Amino acid sequence: MASKERARRWTVVACLVVIVVQAVALATLTLRGGERAPHHVPLLIAGPAVVAESLAGEAGSMPGEPFDATWTDDEDEARAAILDGTVVAAVLVDLRTTQDVVLVNARADHALNDAVVESIASVERAHDRTVTVEELAKEGADGAAGRVRMHVLLLGAVGFGFVLLISLVRGPVASSARLGVLRVVALAGVSVAGAALLQVVPATRLPGDDLAIIGLGALYAFSLGALALAVEALAGLVGLTAAAASYFVLATPLLAGTSHHLLPPPWSRVTPWMPIGAAQEALGTVAYFDPGRAVQPALVVAAAGLLAVLALVLARQLRFHDLGVGSPAAKAVPVRHWRLWVVGSVLPLAVLLGLAIAFVPTDVVEAASLPSVATETSCVDRGGRPRDVAELNHQIATLQGSPAFQGGDVGADVQLADGRFLVVFGDTLRSADFDGPRFARNSMMLWDTDCVSVVLPPSHGALIPDRVDGVGYWPMSTAVAHRPGYDLVLVSAQRVKATGGGSFDFANLGPALAVFVVAEGQTPQLIKVEDIGADDSKRSRPEWGAAMAVDDDWLYLYGTANPDKEGVFGFSLRVARVRPEDVLESSKWRFWDGSHWQRTPSRSAELLPAVGGVSQTLSVFPSGKRWYALSKRDGDLGDQMVFWTAPAPTGPFTPTDPVASLPADPDSGAVTYMPLAHPQIFPEAGTMVASYSNNNTDPQKIKADPTLYRPTFLRVPLPR
């Protein structure tokens, strides 16, 4: 009697512990869930690839993880994803205006839609943009989410209610294996009958395929009941109490009309992998969205039922030693350990089933990984903006305010819509007291009316970060596409691998493109870097992006190549074009073959031959009704700055007389290279500002005086 009384007391204590634990879990749902903040909501950003990818990365990294964001450049794909339930919301980014469209499905949970729209609007406001909401699938949308919740709640009452009733009448554990089988069979019959009844009654009927809905409903009711039977078999009255409390907690979102995406962590992640959450998703998908997407949640429900039945069978065999008289297993399983055997047998199978189900395709587009977009600026010169070339050269020569920039070459620029000039430099030297590496393959500066600032990434290294194998990016050209509220800035670069310690000890492995978004008055944000082609140090392959220009909303990318023949120092010129937003989509590039724009790079025509040709990097730009190319004649070893003119971006290009002489100085080791055009700096009719880079064959001279390693500007006549 004393032992039975002690067992009863421990049973009561265990039940109280279970109730307290479930009460704590319930509190996390009700108290924290009142915030109605979205968590891990599938979101699709639709727009030009470079912008959509950036916004998806920003949305996916928001505090609190409100979104699992992906992106596409296809509006039709976004609308289809909303209609079939792949995502909860989609944002259509319109670069022509400052207002974007948020797509939601009217059949989805209204509270979830509202919370998602508000979170999206907060992101848009940070970019000085607004949103308008467009609801899809309005027909039959009234109360859709509520009907699914009620259906699932009633199915749960059928399955769990049957088990509760039979346990109260016949006890928590069947007295024989035959009666145990009868319980399971009866549960299956009641589940099918209950699911069919709910689908027949108009008040609880869901639209869609009746057989599929009845089958899913019966599967859920059976699985929930079987889980209750399994927990009872393991823990008796305590198990029944735990099952009841768990069902009450997990049904709370259904009773409160709350989507699992509005539940606080970890519930927002866990709920879809529980029978109640999976059943809600499966039934809602079959009734209102794409039935094909119900496979994964249906498998979750089925797996729960299978594991529950397996636990019942093992509990019966191990608890009552139904393994055969005299069998080794029967002797090896003490009564006090049979529960561990059941759990130890079922748990590995549960893990394997979970992993298998997780790999079932869900048709969700995976978002591409994004580099960090965080950057900062520091003002290095608060003097006024230069008014002419002389003042510009003086400012460049005397710029001493920042250890972040002591010297650099290139100096390609674009003018932003807000009036600032964005300038990119090549191999950049920093001072000894700089908080970061003393050398970077590239850097960027902003020229405003009252401040010259250096743009730095979080690492304080190269703004376009080196590859993991140490290959860096040396800028060649820049281009800008102005959009409402921000600019799309494109920087072409050479992939450079060091081959020694000298200034010119490097190998060029091919071109690359970096894309920046610059909001009005804000810091440039790097959103994507992409190599063009495989690494190849041959000069005969075209260096696409050696010059870039935007005209009539087309981006023209010029490629240079040298045939690697003795005595040929210049580079040939050819051209491709693409819309600025599609620049990273190589399939959308078109190459000029001499008469048409076509898809094959190898069929591109030479606009200029390599003999007497241009440098590897140059400038090409339109002015008036003419197009101009500016470079050294006969490559970087030449000493004459020359224009080539053409009536169109595709040529034919004709050379003019030299407009400046840029000789090297063998005695001092000084070299000049890479003439670039700056048509937007101090524009004057009939002339243009150009620049060239300075360097020295002796790196120690540059180290001793970095000002020797800065571009020089000059004004040259512009041929007619």
Residue pairs with C-beta under 8 A, 6 or more apart in sequence:
11 236
11 237
11 238
14 235
14 238
14 241
15 237
15 238
15 241
18 238
18 241
18 242
18 245
19 241
19 245
21 245
22 242
22 245
22 246
22 248
22 249
25 249
26 248
26 249
26 252
28 264
28 267
29 249
29 252
29 253
29 263
29 264
29 267
30 252
30 256
32 264
33 253
33 256
33 258
33 262
33 263
33 264
33 267
35 264
36 111
36 115
36 262
37 64
37 66
37 115
37 119
37 262
37 264
38 66
38 67
38 112
38 115
38 116
38 119
38 261
38 262
39 64
39 65
39 66
39 261
39 262
39 263
39 264
39 265
39 268
39 269
40 65
40 66
40 67
40 68
40 261
40 268
40 269
41 66
41 67
41 68
41 88
41 89
41 112
41 116
41 261
42 67
42 68
42 70
42 86
42 87
42 88
42 364
43 56
43 59
43 67
43 68
43 69
43 70
43 87
43 88
43 89
43 90
43 91
43 116
43 120
44 69
44 70
44 71
44 72
44 77
44 78
44 81
44 82
44 86
44 87
44 89
44 90
44 91
44 365
45 52
45 53
45 55
45 56
45 59
45 69
45 70
45 71
45 72
45 90
45 91
45 93
46 52
46 71
46 72
46 73
46 74
46 75
46 77
46 78
46 90
46 91
46 92
46 93
47 55
47 71
47 73
47 91
47 92
47 93
47 94
47 95
47 581
48 73
48 93
48 95
48 579
48 580
48 581
48 582
49 71
49 73
49 581
49 582
49 584
49 585
50 488
50 515
50 517
50 527
50 528
50 581
50 583
50 584
51 93
51 95
51 488
51 517
51 527
51 581
52 71
52 72
52 73
52 93
53 71
53 367
53 368
53 370
53 527
53 528
54 370
54 373
54 517
54 525
54 527
54 528
55 69
55 71
55 91
55 93
55 123
56 69
56 70
56 71
56 367
56 370
57 69
57 367
57 370
57 373
57 527
58 123
58 373
59 66
59 67
59 69
59 120
59 123
60 67
60 68
60 69
60 367
62 119
62 123
65 265
66 116
66 119
67 119
69 367
70 87
70 364
70 365
70 366
70 367
71 365
71 367
71 368
72 78
72 81
72 365
73 581
73 582
73 585
75 92
77 365
78 87
78 90
78 92
78 103
79 90
79 103
79 136
80 86
81 87
81 90
81 365
82 89
82 90
82 103
82 104
82 105
82 136
82 137
83 105
83 136
83 137
83 289
83 290
84 289
84 290
84 292
84 293
84 363
85 105
85 108
85 284
85 285
85 288
85 289
85 290
85 293
86 290
86 293
86 362
86 363
86 364
87 364
88 104
88 105
88 108
88 112
88 113
88 116
88 261
89 102
89 103
89 104
89 113
89 116
89 117
89 120
90 102
90 103
91 100
91 101
91 102
91 103
91 120
91 131
92 100
92 101
92 102
92 103
93 100
94 100
94 101
95 483
95 484
95 581
96 483
96 484
97 484
98 128
98 129
98 130
98 484
98 485
99 129
99 130
99 131
99 132
100 124
100 129
100 130
100 131
100 132
101 131
101 132
101 133
101 134
102 116
102 117
102 120
102 121
102 131
102 132
102 133
102 134
103 134
103 136
104 113
104 116
104 117
104 133
104 134
104 135
104 136
105 113
105 135
105 136
105 137
105 141
105 288
105 289
106 135
106 136
106 137
106 138
106 141
106 144
107 137
107 140
107 141
107 144
107 145
107 288
107 289
108 144
108 145
109 145
109 257
109 259
109 262
110 145
111 257
111 258
111 259
111 262
112 259
112 261
112 262
115 262
117 131
117 133
120 131
121 130
121 131
124 130
124 131
127 485
127 486
127 519
128 485
128 519
128 520
129 485
135 141
137 288
140 207
140 288
144 284
144 287
144 288
145 257
145 259
145 284
146 257
147 204
147 206
147 287
148 206
148 280
148 283
148 284
148 287
148 288
149 254
149 257
149 280
150 204
150 254
151 198
151 204
151 206
151 217
151 283
152 220
152 254
152 276
152 279
152 280
152 283
153 251
153 254
153 255
154 194
154 198
154 204
155 191
155 194
155 195
155 198
155 217
155 220
155 221
155 224
155 279
156 220
156 221
156 224
156 247
156 251
156 276
158 190
158 191
158 194
158 195
158 221
159 187
159 190
159 191
159 194
159 220
159 221
159 222
159 223
159 224
159 225
159 226
159 228
160 224
160 225
160 228
160 243
160 244
160 247
162 186
162 187
162 190
162 191
162 225
163 187
163 225
163 228
163 229
163 232
163 243
164 228
164 240
164 244
166 183
166 186
167 232
167 240
170 179
172 232
172 233
172 236
172 237
172 239
172 240
173 232
173 233
173 236
174 180
174 182
174 183
174 316
177 316
177 322
180 312
180 316
183 229
184 226
184 229
184 309
184 312
187 222
187 225
187 226
187 229
188 218
188 222
190 221
190 225
191 217
191 218
191 219
191 221
191 222
191 225
192 214
192 218
194 217
194 218
194 221
195 213
195 214
195 215
195 216
195 217
195 218
195 221
196 214
196 218
198 204
198 205
198 217
199 205
199 206
199 210
199 213
199 214
199 217
206 213
206 283
206 286
206 287
207 287
207 288
208 286
208 287
208 288
208 291
209 286
209 291
212 286
212 291
212 294
213 283
213 286
213 287
216 279
216 282
216 283
216 286
216 294
216 298
216 301
217 279
217 283
219 279
219 298
219 301
219 302
219 305
220 275
220 276
220 279
220 282
220 283
220 301
222 305
223 275
223 301
223 302
223 304
223 305
223 308
224 247
224 275
224 276
224 304
226 304
226 305
226 308
226 309
226 312
227 243
227 275
227 304
227 305
227 308
228 240
228 243
228 247
229 308
229 312
230 307
230 308
230 309
230 311
230 312
230 315
231 239
231 240
231 242
231 243
232 239
232 240
232 243
233 239
233 311
233 312
233 315
233 316
233 319
234 311
234 315
234 339
234 342
234 343
235 242
235 339
247 276
250 271
250 274
250 276
250 277
251 276
252 258
253 259
253 260
253 263
253 267
253 271
254 276
254 280
260 267
260 268
260 271
260 272
260 277
260 280
261 268
262 268
263 271
270 277
271 277
272 278
272 281
272 297
272 300
273 300
273 354
274 300
275 300
275 301
275 304
277 297
278 297
278 298
278 300
278 301
278 304
279 297
279 301
281 294
281 297
282 294
282 297
282 298
282 301
283 294
285 291
285 293
285 294
285 297
286 294
293 362
293 363
295 360
296 357
296 360
296 362
299 357
299 360
300 357
303 350
303 353
303 354
303 357
306 353
307 346
307 349
307 350
307 353
310 345
310 346
310 349
311 342
311 346
314 341
314 342
314 345
314 346
315 338
315 339
315 342
316 322
317 323
318 333
318 338
318 341
318 342
319 335
319 338
321 330
321 333
323 329
323 330
323 333
324 330
333 341
370 527
370 528
371 465
371 526
371 527
371 528
371 529
372 457
372 458
372 526
373 525
373 526
373 527
374 457
374 458
374 525
375 455
375 456
375 457
375 458
375 463
375 523
375 524
375 525
375 526
376 455
376 456
376 458
376 523
377 446
377 453
377 454
377 455
377 456
377 523
378 402
378 404
378 453
378 454
378 456
379 401
379 451
379 452
379 453
380 399
380 401
380 402
380 404
380 405
380 445
380 452
380 453
380 454
381 395
381 399
381 401
381 451
381 452
382 450
382 451
383 395
383 452
384 449
384 450
385 447
385 448
385 449
385 450
386 392
386 394
386 395
387 682
388 682
389 682
389 689
389 713
389 714
389 715
392 681
392 682
392 713
393 712
393 713
395 452
396 710
396 711
396 712
396 713
397 707
397 710
399 405
399 452
399 710
401 452
402 454
403 430
403 431
403 432
403 433
403 434
403 435
404 430
404 434
404 436
404 443
404 454
404 456
404 460
405 425
405 428
405 429
405 430
405 443
405 445
405 454
406 428
406 429
406 430
406 431
406 706
406 707
406 709
407 428
407 429
407 702
407 706
407 707
407 708
407 709
407 710
408 425
408 426
408 427
408 428
408 429
408 443
408 709
408 710
409 425
409 426
409 427
409 673
409 674
409 693
409 694
409 695
409 709
409 711
410 424
410 425
410 426
410 474
410 475
410 476
410 674
410 676
410 693
410 711
411 423
411 424
411 425
411 676
411 691
411 693
411 711
412 423
412 424
412 475
412 476
412 477
412 478
412 491
412 619
412 676
413 421
413 422
413 423
413 424
413 478
413 678
413 680
413 681
414 421
414 422
414 478
414 479
414 480
414 487
414 489
414 680
415 421
415 422
415 480
415 680
416 422
416 480
416 487
416 489
416 518
416 520
417 482
417 486
417 487
417 520
418 520
418 521
419 448
419 449
420 446
420 447
420 448
421 446
421 447
421 680
421 681
422 444
422 445
422 446
422 447
422 478
422 480
422 489
422 518
422 524
423 444
423 445
423 446
423 447
424 442
424 443
424 444
424 463
424 475
424 478
424 491
425 442
425 443
425 444
425 445
425 475
426 441
426 442
426 474
426 475
426 693
427 439
427 440
427 441
427 442
427 474
428 439
428 440
428 441
428 442
428 443
428 462
429 438
429 439
429 702
429 703
429 706
429 709
430 436
430 437
430 438
430 439
430 440
431 438
432 438
434 460
435 460
436 456
436 459
436 460
436 461
437 460
437 461
440 461
440 462
440 463
440 472
441 462
441 464
441 466
441 472
441 473
441 474
441 496
442 462
442 463
442 464
442 472
442 473
442 474
442 475
442 491
442 493
443 454
443 455
443 462
443 463
444 454
444 455
444 463
444 524
445 452
445 453
445 454
445 455
446 452
446 453
446 455
446 524
455 463
455 523
455 524
456 463
457 463
457 465
457 526
459 465
462 472
462 473
463 526
464 473
464 475
464 491
464 493
464 512
464 514
464 526
464 529
465 529
466 472
466 473
467 495
470 497
470 498
471 495
471 496
471 497
471 509
471 535
472 495
472 496
472 497
473 493
473 494
473 495
473 496
473 512
473 514
473 529
474 493
474 494
474 496
474 506
475 491
475 492
475 493
476 492
476 493
476 494
476 511
476 543
476 545
476 546
476 547
476 617
477 491
477 492
477 545
477 546
477 547
477 548
477 617
477 619
478 489
478 490
478 491
478 492
478 548
479 489
479 490
479 548
479 549
479 550
479 555
479 580
480 487
480 488
480 489
480 490
480 550
481 487
481 488
481 490
481 550
481 553
481 555
481 580
481 581
482 488
485 519
485 520
486 517
486 518
486 519
486 520
486 522
487 517
487 518
488 515
488 516
488 517
488 580
488 581
489 515
489 516
489 517
489 518
489 524
490 513
490 514
490 515
490 516
490 548
490 555
490 580
490 583
491 513
491 514
491 515
491 516
492 511
492 512
492 513
492 514
492 544
492 545
492 546
492 548
492 557
493 511
493 512
493 513
493 514
493 545
494 508
494 509
494 510
494 511
494 512
494 543
494 617
495 508
495 509
495 510
495 511
495 512
495 531
495 535
496 506
496 507
496 508
496 509
497 506
497 507
497 509
498 505
498 506
499 505
499 506
499 507
501 699
502 697
502 699
503 695
503 696
503 697
503 699
503 702
504 695
504 697
507 537
508 537
508 539
508 543
508 616
509 535
509 536
509 537
510 531
510 532
510 533
510 534
510 535
510 536
510 541
510 543
511 531
511 532
511 533
511 543
511 544
511 545
511 546
511 559
512 529
512 530
512 531
512 532
512 545
513 529
513 530
513 532
513 545
513 583
513 584
514 526
514 528
514 529
515 526
515 527
515 528
515 529
515 583
515 584
516 524
516 525
516 526
516 527
517 524
517 525
517 527
518 524
518 525
519 525
528 584
530 584
532 544
532 545
532 586
533 541
538 564
539 561
539 562
539 564
539 571
539 616
540 561
540 562
540 563
540 564
541 561
542 559
542 560
542 561
542 574
542 601
542 604
543 559
543 560
543 561
543 571
543 616
543 617
544 557
544 558
544 559
544 576
545 557
545 558
545 559
546 558
546 559
546 560
546 571
546 616
546 617
546 618
547 557
547 558
547 617
547 618
547 619
547 620
547 629
548 555
548 556
548 557
548 558
548 620
549 555
549 556
549 558
549 620
549 621
549 622
549 649
550 556
550 580
551 622
551 649
553 579
553 580
554 577
554 578
554 579
555 577
555 578
555 579
555 580
555 583
556 575
556 576
556 577
556 620
556 649
557 575
557 576
557 577
557 578
557 583
557 589
558 573
558 574
558 575
558 618
558 620
558 629
559 573
559 574
559 575
559 576
559 604
560 571
560 572
560 573
560 613
560 614
560 615
560 616
560 617
560 618
561 571
561 572
561 574
561 610
562 568
562 569
562 570
562 571
562 572
562 610
562 616
562 635
563 572
563 610
568 610
568 611
569 634
569 635
569 636
569 637
569 638
570 609
570 610
570 611
570 612
570 613
570 614
570 615
570 633
570 634
570 635
570 638
571 610
571 613
571 614
571 615
571 616
571 635
572 606
572 607
572 608
572 609
572 610
572 613
573 606
573 607
573 608
573 613
573 614
573 618
573 629
573 653
574 591
574 592
574 604
574 605
574 606
574 607
575 591
575 592
575 604
575 607
575 649
575 650
575 651
576 589
576 590
576 591
576 592
576 601
576 604
577 589
577 590
577 592
577 597
577 649
578 585
578 588
578 589
578 590
579 588
582 588
587 599
589 599
589 601
590 597
590 598
590 599
591 597
591 598
591 599
591 600
591 601
591 603
591 604
592 604
592 605
592 607
592 650
593 600
593 603
593 604
593 605
594 605
607 646
607 650
607 651
607 652
607 653
608 614
608 629
608 644
608 651
608 653
612 633
612 634
612 655
613 633
613 634
613 635
614 629
614 631
614 632
614 633
614 635
614 644
615 631
615 632
615 635
615 636
615 638
615 673
615 674
615 675
616 635
616 636
617 674
618 629
618 630
618 631
618 675
618 676
619 628
619 629
619 630
619 631
619 675
619 676
619 677
620 627
620 628
620 629
620 630
620 649
621 627
621 628
621 630
621 677
621 679
622 628
622 649
623 679
623 688
623 718
625 647
626 645
626 646
626 647
626 720
627 645
627 646
627 647
627 648
627 649
627 653
628 643
628 644
628 645
628 646
628 677
628 718
628 719
629 643
629 644
629 645
629 646
629 653
630 641
630 642
630 643
630 675
630 676
630 677
630 690
631 641
631 642
631 644
631 675
632 638
632 639
632 640
632 641
632 642
632 662
632 673
632 675
633 640
633 642
633 655
633 658
634 640
636 673
636 674
639 661
639 662
639 663
639 664
640 658
640 660
640 661
640 662
641 658
641 659
641 660
641 661
641 662
641 675
641 690
641 692
641 716
642 655
642 656
642 657
642 658
642 659
643 655
643 656
643 659
643 718
643 719
644 653
644 654
644 655
644 656
645 653
645 654
645 656
645 719
646 652
646 653
646 654
656 719
659 690
659 716
659 717
659 719
660 675
660 690
660 714
660 716
662 672
662 673
662 675
662 692
663 672
664 670
664 671
664 672
665 671
668 696
669 696
669 697
669 698
669 701
670 694
670 695
670 696
670 708
671 694
671 695
671 696
671 697
672 692
672 693
672 694
672 712
673 692
673 693
673 695
674 692
674 693
675 690
675 691
675 692
676 690
676 691
676 692
677 688
677 689
677 690
678 688
678 689
678 690
678 691
678 713
679 688
679 689
681 689
681 713
682 689
682 715
684 715
686 717
686 718
687 715
687 716
687 717
687 718
688 715
688 716
688 718
689 713
689 714
689 715
689 716
690 713
690 714
690 715
690 716
691 711
691 712
691 713
691 714
692 711
692 712
692 714
693 711
694 708
694 709
694 710
694 711
694 712
695 702
695 708
695 709
696 702
696 708
696 709
701 708
702 708
702 709
